[in-house]
Amino acid sequence: MRTHTISVTVENDRIQVTPDPLVMFKTDEACWAGTNARRFSIEFDGDGPFGSRTLAHEVATDVQTPIAKGRFKYTVVSEENPGLRLDPIIIVDEPPSSGTI
């Protein structure tokens, strides 16, 4: 299991997210980390890979484990300016098989 940190920078006129896209396995964990004091939330189309459509700042910055696999578009929304948004991607896949044939 790996833990992925998604860096989020919210500025006056833009949001930056690294990495985009994030490619992870269903056995991995992810969390968002702000690079400054500006707060943000995460909104998925549908339930998203973590079982919730919306992750408040406090939840997003805590470790999340996916419960679904697939390609998920999400939106990072500035708390200070809700009109300021960015739409990155998370791809969750099954881990490679470690068994032999």
JOCOR-V705339 format. One record per pair of residues at least 12 apart in sequence whose C-alpha atoms are under 10 Angstrom apart, sorted by the first residue. I is the first residue (numbers start at 1). J is the second residue. D is the distance in Angstrom with one decimal. If there is no record, write none. Layout:
i=I j=J d=D
i=I j=J d=D
//
This chain:
i=1 j=24 d=9.8
i=1 j=25 d=8.3
i=1 j=26 d=8.9
i=1 j=27 d=5.6
i=1 j=28 d=4.8
i=1 j=29 d=7.2
i=1 j=95 d=9.4
i=2 j=24 d=8.4
i=2 j=25 d=8.5
i=2 j=27 d=7.7
i=2 j=28 d=4.9
i=2 j=29 d=6.2
i=2 j=30 d=8.3
i=3 j=24 d=9.1
i=3 j=27 d=9.5
i=3 j=28 d=5.9
i=3 j=29 d=4.6
i=3 j=30 d=5.4
i=3 j=31 d=7.7
i=3 j=63 d=7.9
i=3 j=64 d=9.0
i=3 j=65 d=9.1
i=4 j=19 d=9.4
i=4 j=22 d=8.3
i=4 j=23 d=9.3
i=4 j=24 d=7.9
i=4 j=28 d=7.5
i=4 j=29 d=6.1
i=4 j=30 d=4.6
i=4 j=31 d=6.4
i=4 j=32 d=8.5
i=4 j=63 d=8.9
i=4 j=64 d=9.6
i=5 j=18 d=8.6
i=5 j=19 d=8.5
i=5 j=22 d=9.3
i=5 j=29 d=8.7
i=5 j=30 d=5.8
i=5 j=31 d=5.2
i=5 j=32 d=5.7
i=5 j=33 d=6.5
i=5 j=34 d=9.9
i=5 j=61 d=9.1
i=5 j=63 d=8.9
i=6 j=18 d=5.7
i=6 j=19 d=6.2
i=6 j=20 d=8.5
i=6 j=21 d=9.8
i=6 j=22 d=7.8
i=6 j=30 d=7.3
i=6 j=31 d=6.1
i=6 j=32 d=4.6
i=6 j=33 d=6.0
i=6 j=34 d=8.5
i=6 j=60 d=9.9
i=6 j=61 d=9.2
i=7 j=19 d=7.3
i=7 j=20 d=9.8
i=7 j=31 d=8.7
i=7 j=32 d=5.9
i=7 j=33 d=5.0
i=7 j=34 d=5.9
i=7 j=35 d=6.5
i=7 j=36 d=10.0
i=8 j=32 d=6.7
i=8 j=33 d=5.9
i=8 j=34 d=4.8
i=8 j=35 d=6.0
i=8 j=36 d=8.3
i=8 j=38 d=9.4
i=8 j=39 d=9.4
i=8 j=40 d=8.5
i=8 j=76 d=8.4
i=9 j=33 d=8.6
i=9 j=34 d=5.9
i=9 j=35 d=5.3
i=9 j=36 d=6.5
i=9 j=37 d=9.1
i=9 j=38 d=7.9
i=9 j=39 d=9.3
i=9 j=40 d=9.4
i=9 j=78 d=9.8
i=10 j=34 d=7.7
i=10 j=35 d=7.9
i=10 j=36 d=7.3
i=10 j=37 d=8.6
i=10 j=38 d=6.0
i=10 j=39 d=7.6
i=10 j=40 d=7.7
i=10 j=76 d=9.2
i=10 j=77 d=8.9
i=10 j=78 d=6.7
i=10 j=79 d=9.5
i=10 j=80 d=9.3
i=10 j=81 d=9.7
i=10 j=84 d=8.7
i=10 j=85 d=9.3
i=10 j=86 d=9.8
i=11 j=36 d=8.7
i=11 j=38 d=7.8
i=11 j=78 d=8.9
i=11 j=80 d=10.0
i=11 j=81 d=9.9
i=11 j=84 d=9.2
i=12 j=38 d=9.6
i=12 j=78 d=9.5
i=12 j=80 d=9.2
i=12 j=81 d=8.4
i=12 j=84 d=8.6
i=13 j=81 d=9.2
i=13 j=83 d=9.9
i=13 j=84 d=7.1
i=13 j=85 d=9.6
i=14 j=78 d=9.2
i=14 j=84 d=6.7
i=14 j=85 d=7.6
i=14 j=86 d=8.0
i=15 j=40 d=9.7
i=15 j=76 d=7.8
i=15 j=77 d=8.5
i=15 j=78 d=8.0
i=15 j=84 d=7.4
i=15 j=85 d=6.8
i=15 j=86 d=6.2
i=15 j=87 d=9.6
i=16 j=35 d=9.8
i=16 j=76 d=9.2
i=16 j=85 d=9.7
i=16 j=86 d=7.6
i=16 j=87 d=9.9
i=16 j=88 d=9.4
i=17 j=32 d=9.2
i=17 j=33 d=9.7
i=17 j=34 d=9.4
i=17 j=35 d=10.0
i=17 j=76 d=8.6
i=17 j=86 d=8.2
i=17 j=87 d=9.1
i=17 j=88 d=7.3
i=17 j=89 d=10.0
i=18 j=32 d=9.6
i=18 j=88 d=9.0
i=19 j=88 d=8.7
i=19 j=89 d=9.1
i=19 j=90 d=9.3
i=20 j=87 d=9.3
i=20 j=88 d=5.7
i=20 j=89 d=6.1
i=20 j=90 d=7.6
i=20 j=91 d=9.8
i=21 j=71 d=9.7
i=21 j=72 d=9.7
i=21 j=73 d=9.3
i=21 j=88 d=6.3
i=21 j=89 d=4.8
i=21 j=90 d=5.6
i=21 j=91 d=7.2
i=22 j=71 d=9.9
i=22 j=72 d=9.9
i=22 j=88 d=8.4
i=22 j=89 d=6.5
i=22 j=90 d=4.8
i=22 j=91 d=6.2
i=22 j=92 d=8.4
i=23 j=71 d=9.1
i=23 j=89 d=8.6
i=23 j=90 d=6.0
i=23 j=91 d=4.8
i=23 j=92 d=6.1
i=23 j=93 d=7.8
i=24 j=66 d=9.3
i=24 j=69 d=9.4
i=24 j=90 d=7.6
i=24 j=91 d=6.2
i=24 j=92 d=5.1
i=24 j=93 d=6.4
i=24 j=94 d=8.6
i=24 j=95 d=8.5
i=25 j=65 d=9.7
i=25 j=66 d=8.4
i=25 j=69 d=8.1
i=25 j=70 d=10.0
i=25 j=91 d=8.1
i=25 j=92 d=5.2
i=25 j=93 d=4.8
i=25 j=94 d=5.4
i=25 j=95 d=5.2
i=25 j=96 d=8.6
i=26 j=49 d=8.9
i=26 j=65 d=7.4
i=26 j=66 d=5.7
i=26 j=67 d=7.0
i=26 j=68 d=7.2
i=26 j=69 d=6.5
i=26 j=70 d=9.6
i=26 j=91 d=9.5
i=26 j=92 d=5.8
i=26 j=93 d=5.8
i=26 j=94 d=5.5
i=26 j=95 d=6.6
i=27 j=65 d=7.3
i=27 j=66 d=7.5
i=27 j=67 d=9.0
i=27 j=92 d=9.2
i=27 j=93 d=8.9
i=27 j=94 d=7.6
i=27 j=95 d=6.9
i=28 j=63 d=9.9
i=28 j=64 d=8.7
i=28 j=65 d=6.4
i=28 j=66 d=7.5
i=28 j=92 d=8.9
i=28 j=93 d=9.8
i=28 j=94 d=9.8
i=28 j=95 d=8.8
i=29 j=50 d=9.9
i=29 j=62 d=9.8
i=29 j=63 d=6.2
i=29 j=64 d=5.4
i=29 j=65 d=4.6
i=29 j=66 d=7.0
i=30 j=50 d=9.6
i=30 j=60 d=8.8
i=30 j=61 d=8.9
i=30 j=62 d=8.2
i=30 j=63 d=5.6
i=30 j=64 d=5.2
i=30 j=65 d=6.5
i=30 j=66 d=8.2
i=30 j=90 d=10.0
i=31 j=59 d=8.7
i=31 j=60 d=6.0
i=31 j=61 d=5.3
i=31 j=62 d=5.6
i=31 j=63 d=4.8
i=31 j=64 d=6.0
i=31 j=65 d=8.9
i=32 j=57 d=8.6
i=32 j=58 d=9.8
i=32 j=59 d=9.1
i=32 j=60 d=5.6
i=32 j=61 d=4.8
i=32 j=62 d=7.4
i=32 j=63 d=8.2
i=32 j=64 d=9.2
i=32 j=76 d=10.0
i=33 j=57 d=9.4
i=33 j=60 d=8.1
i=33 j=61 d=5.6
i=33 j=62 d=8.7
i=34 j=57 d=9.4
i=34 j=60 d=10.0
i=34 j=61 d=7.9
i=38 j=57 d=10.0
i=38 j=78 d=7.6
i=38 j=79 d=7.6
i=38 j=80 d=7.4
i=39 j=56 d=9.3
i=39 j=57 d=6.4
i=39 j=58 d=9.2
i=39 j=77 d=8.7
i=39 j=78 d=6.3
i=39 j=79 d=5.5
i=39 j=80 d=7.2
i=39 j=81 d=9.8
i=40 j=55 d=9.3
i=40 j=56 d=7.4
i=40 j=57 d=5.5
i=40 j=58 d=9.2
i=40 j=60 d=8.7
i=40 j=61 d=9.6
i=40 j=75 d=9.9
i=40 j=76 d=6.5
i=40 j=77 d=5.3
i=40 j=78 d=4.5
i=40 j=79 d=5.0
i=40 j=80 d=7.9
i=40 j=81 d=9.3
i=40 j=82 d=8.8
i=40 j=84 d=9.9
i=40 j=85 d=9.4
i=41 j=54 d=7.3
i=41 j=55 d=5.8
i=41 j=56 d=4.8
i=41 j=57 d=4.9
i=41 j=58 d=8.5
i=41 j=59 d=8.7
i=41 j=60 d=7.0
i=41 j=61 d=9.4
i=41 j=75 d=8.1
i=41 j=76 d=5.8
i=41 j=77 d=5.3
i=41 j=78 d=6.7
i=41 j=79 d=6.9
i=41 j=82 d=9.4
i=41 j=85 d=9.9
i=42 j=54 d=5.7
i=42 j=55 d=5.0
i=42 j=56 d=6.5
i=42 j=57 d=7.5
i=42 j=59 d=9.2
i=42 j=60 d=6.9
i=42 j=74 d=6.7
i=42 j=75 d=5.7
i=42 j=76 d=4.8
i=42 j=77 d=6.3
i=42 j=78 d=9.2
i=42 j=85 d=9.8
i=42 j=86 d=9.8
i=42 j=87 d=9.7
i=43 j=55 d=6.4
i=43 j=56 d=8.7
i=43 j=73 d=8.8
i=43 j=74 d=5.5
i=43 j=75 d=5.0
i=43 j=76 d=6.6
i=43 j=77 d=7.6
i=43 j=87 d=9.3
i=44 j=72 d=7.2
i=44 j=73 d=6.3
i=44 j=74 d=4.3
i=44 j=75 d=6.3
i=44 j=76 d=9.1
i=44 j=87 d=9.4
i=44 j=89 d=9.8
i=45 j=72 d=7.3
i=45 j=73 d=6.4
i=45 j=74 d=6.3
i=45 j=75 d=8.4
i=46 j=72 d=9.0
i=46 j=73 d=9.5
i=46 j=74 d=9.4
i=47 j=68 d=9.3
i=47 j=72 d=9.5
i=48 j=66 d=8.6
i=48 j=67 d=8.9
i=48 j=68 d=7.6
i=48 j=69 d=9.1
i=48 j=70 d=9.1
i=48 j=71 d=9.1
i=48 j=72 d=6.3
i=48 j=73 d=8.2
i=48 j=74 d=7.9
i=48 j=90 d=9.3
i=49 j=64 d=9.3
i=49 j=65 d=8.2
i=49 j=66 d=5.0
i=49 j=67 d=5.7
i=49 j=68 d=4.8
i=49 j=69 d=6.4
i=49 j=70 d=7.7
i=49 j=71 d=8.6
i=49 j=72 d=7.1
i=49 j=73 d=10.0
i=49 j=90 d=8.4
i=49 j=91 d=8.9
i=49 j=92 d=7.5
i=50 j=64 d=6.6
i=50 j=65 d=6.3
i=50 j=66 d=4.6
i=50 j=67 d=5.6
i=50 j=68 d=7.0
i=50 j=69 d=9.5
i=51 j=64 d=9.8
i=51 j=65 d=9.4
i=51 j=66 d=7.5
i=51 j=67 d=6.5
i=51 j=68 d=7.6
i=53 j=74 d=9.1
i=54 j=74 d=9.3
i=54 j=75 d=9.4
i=55 j=76 d=9.8
i=56 j=77 d=9.9
i=56 j=79 d=9.6
i=57 j=77 d=9.8
i=57 j=78 d=9.8
i=57 j=79 d=8.7
i=66 j=92 d=7.6
i=66 j=93 d=9.8
i=67 j=92 d=9.3
i=68 j=92 d=7.4
i=68 j=93 d=8.6
i=68 j=94 d=9.5
i=69 j=90 d=9.6
i=69 j=91 d=7.4
i=69 j=92 d=4.7
i=69 j=93 d=5.4
i=69 j=94 d=7.2
i=70 j=90 d=8.2
i=70 j=91 d=5.7
i=70 j=92 d=5.2
i=70 j=93 d=6.4
i=70 j=94 d=9.3
i=71 j=89 d=7.0
i=71 j=90 d=6.0
i=71 j=91 d=4.5
i=71 j=92 d=6.5
i=71 j=93 d=8.6
i=72 j=88 d=8.6
i=72 j=89 d=5.6
i=72 j=90 d=5.2
i=72 j=91 d=6.2
i=72 j=92 d=8.1
i=73 j=87 d=6.5
i=73 j=88 d=6.0
i=73 j=89 d=4.6
i=73 j=90 d=6.5
i=73 j=91 d=8.7
i=74 j=86 d=8.2
i=74 j=87 d=5.5
i=74 j=88 d=5.8
i=74 j=89 d=6.1
i=74 j=90 d=7.6
i=75 j=87 d=4.5
i=75 j=88 d=6.6
i=75 j=89 d=8.7
i=76 j=88 d=7.8
//
